Amino acid sequence: MLRRERSEALYQEALHLFPGGVNSPVRAFRSVGGTPLFFQRGEGAEVVDADGNRFIDLCGSWGPLILGHAHPAVVEAITRTAAKGSSFGAPTEEENTLGRLIVDHVPFVERIRFMSSGTEAVMSAIRLARGATRRDLVLKFDGCYHGHFDSLLVNAGSGLATLGTSSSAGVPQALAELTVVVPLNDPAALEQAFATHGDRLACAIIEPVPANNGLLLQDRSFLLQLRELCSRHGALLIFDEVISGFRVGFGGASMLYGIVPDLVTYGKIIGGGMPVGAYGGPAALMKLIAPDGPVYQAGTLSGNPVAMAAGHAQLTACLRPGFYTDLEARTRTLCEGVNAHARQKGYAYAIDHVGSIFWGFFQARSADARSAHVQRADAIRPGSMRTYGKLHAALLERGVYAAPSGYEVGFLSDAHTDAHVTRLVEAFRSALDAVLG
Ligand SMILES: *Cc1c(COP(=O)(O)O)cnc(C)c1O
């Protein structure tokens, strides 16, 4: 059994300080049961909690840490920059350096604007789309997450392609009604939504690799259809690549699928573990943003030099030839090792992956399914989340820290070695035997 005294004590204290004891809800372990572990330090692929337990980390701070924890180049960039002053509220060379790296490598990003979170990036990109098109409606997909701002905390109403209903208290219905919600990977529903609302849509926003509600890999033909419908109806296409950008490849999902959006949003990896978000696109569109244009958007800490330097150090390491193919190969080894065991034992469990993002689900993959992927939010059985809670606990006991929710994906980092992968496969096999055997 894990020692948990210190984490437990810290959690009891935190309950008197923060709502639910945490500063972001999923951290509270509500969906897996039990109380959260408090982390003390991270070293490459591993984390150590407040009681001194050591785990192989599969969460990676929810995606940003593609080099693992405390990578020497990132730590060096942070300390070197912070020693010169952590913020000026004025331009710094560090902004140019990170901006240049992104603009040079992502062809459709001619201009970029940095801010401090992915939520801010999406919120600002949508404001820009509305300002550019002088339209109000936004189309999003059920099962995609775009941060916690009002217009996108919206669920599908009843029926296909309906105007949304808010998914959080505090979001005015009037605002939710400006959001159209359609199911993922459903060409007919998409066609219908554009037929009904197309001439009022400012934009459609999608995670081209939906990875915040399971991993719901889309058919390329569906993403192409979306691109084509946006162009035909004069709506902008926003790829929210906060999670997939620089993760499924340096050019993100856009390069992976060969589809060019009008605007892209980034976060997570581009900050090297520091808070950064960004949106970018063609110069002609980006010039509508203040101070060049009428769309206002600002930030006291935007383009923070310490965060810029951390992001630059991390992205530079990602440019190493073979970086993404190596990472994908290790992820495939992990998934295939676990899937082979599940198949052999007849467990209804499988792990899907793209690049170094993976997600396990408690469903048998039927041989005649049209796709090997789970592709829609409503294809995930809510009841399976109880089983995930057991798997999560069994993995913790075996020295593996997976995300404390079955709807969350996992990540490998460059710091996860072949030896880590071997240990992970063993831990998953043994944990699955304990839960499903
Ligand atoms: C994480 C995420 C966000 C929100 O970013 P924050 O930095 O948490 O505000 C938005 N969109 C996607 C696709 C994300 O993965």
The ligand as an SDF file (V2000), in Angstrom:
LIG
                    3D

 15 15  0  0  0  0  0  0  0  0999 V2000
   -5.9660   22.5940  -22.4770 C   0  0  0  0  0  0  0  0  0  0  0  0
   -6.8140   23.0450  -23.6020 C   0  0  0  0  0  0  0  0  0  0  0  0
   -7.4310   24.3170  -23.6120 C   0  0  0  0  0  0  0  0  0  0  0  0
   -7.3880   25.2370  -22.4290 C   0  0  0  0  0  0  0  0  0  0  0  0
   -6.0800   25.6630  -22.1490 O   0  0  0  0  0  0  0  0  0  0  0  0
   -5.7750   26.2350  -20.6630 P   0  0  0  0  0  0  0  0  0  0  0  0
   -4.3300   26.6090  -20.7400 O   0  0  0  0  0  0  0  0  0  0  0  0
   -6.0830   25.1290  -19.7170 O   0  0  0  0  0  0  0  0  0  0  0  0
   -6.6530   27.4120  -20.4780 O   0  0  0  0  0  0  0  0  0  0  0  0
   -8.1290   24.6970  -24.7320 C   0  0  0  0  0  0  0  0  0  0  0  0
   -8.2290   23.8990  -25.7970 N   0  0  0  0  0  0  0  0  0  0  0  0
   -7.6560   22.6800  -25.8330 C   0  0  0  0  0  0  0  0  0  0  0  0
   -7.7740   21.8360  -27.0590 C   0  0  0  0  0  0  0  0  0  0  0  0
   -6.9450   22.2120  -24.7360 C   0  0  0  0  0  0  0  0  0  0  0  0
   -6.3940   20.9910  -24.7710 O   0  0  0  0  0  0  0  0  0  0  0  0
  1  2  1  0
  2  3  1  0
  2 14  2  0
  3  4  1  0
  3 10  2  0
  4  5  1  0
  5  6  1  0
  6  7  2  0
  6  8  1  0
  6  9  1  0
 10 11  1  0
 11 12  2  0
 12 13  1  0
 12 14  1  0
 14 15  1  0
M  END
$$$$
